[in-house]
Every structure is written in structure tokens, then in C-alpha cells.
Amino acid sequence: MSGLGKALRFSAEFIAGIFAGTGIGWALDQVAGTSPWGMIVGLVLGFAAGMLNIMRAAGELNRRPRSGTSPGEEAERPGSDDRTR
């Protein structure tokens, strides 16, 4: 995945969390009549959820092998040992 693709994915994850939290808070305000507190709490929780989504997405991208090999596999291949040079 290119750098632009990663940035777009991270920004989409973050913005979706904020919009979802704010929307749920706004809906709660309409039902319970607690305006603006539900939306404020929803915004804060949405921000936290967005940050959590970004951390999960970054961790997922770091776990994927880059060249089709698992991490550490290159060190196990014959001939890759520094002693043979």
C-alpha cells in the first residue's frame, strides 16, 4: 500500500469514529433532551474511538509481510548468515 493510501485509510478511520460518536450523541440528545451534553460526550468518545481505530489499522499494516515472507524468515535462510561472508 502506498503512503497516500495509508494516509487516506487512517484519516477515514479517524473521521468515521468522530462522526459516529457525534451522531449517536446528537440522537441521544434528541431523545433524552440533554442538549448539548450528549453530543459533547459523543464527540469525545468518537475521538477516542477514532484514535483506537488508527492504532488498530497501523498495527495491522505492521503485521503484514512486505515481501511475501514472514518477519524474521530472511535471517533463517541459508547463506544469509554474516559468518559465511
Rosetta blueprint (number, residue, H / E / L):
1 M L
2 S L
3 G H
4 L H
5 G H
6 K H
7 A H
8 L H
9 R H
10 F H
11 S H
12 A H
13 E H
14 F H
15 I H
16 A H
17 G H
18 I H
19 F H
20 A H
21 G H
22 T H
23 G H
24 I H
25 G H
26 W H
27 A H
28 L H
29 D H
30 Q H
31 V H
32 A H
33 G L
34 T L
35 S L
36 P L
37 W H
38 G H
39 M H
40 I H
41 V H
42 G H
43 L H
44 V H
45 L H
46 G H
47 F H
48 A H
49 A H
50 G H
51 M H
52 L H
53 N H
54 I H
55 M H
56 R H
57 A H
58 A H
59 G H
60 E H
61 L H
62 N H
63 R H
64 R L
65 P L
66 R L
67 S L
68 G L
69 T L
70 S L
71 P L
72 G L
73 E H
74 E H
75 A H
76 E H
77 R L
78 P L
79 G L
80 S L
81 D L
82 D H
83 R H
84 T H
85 R L
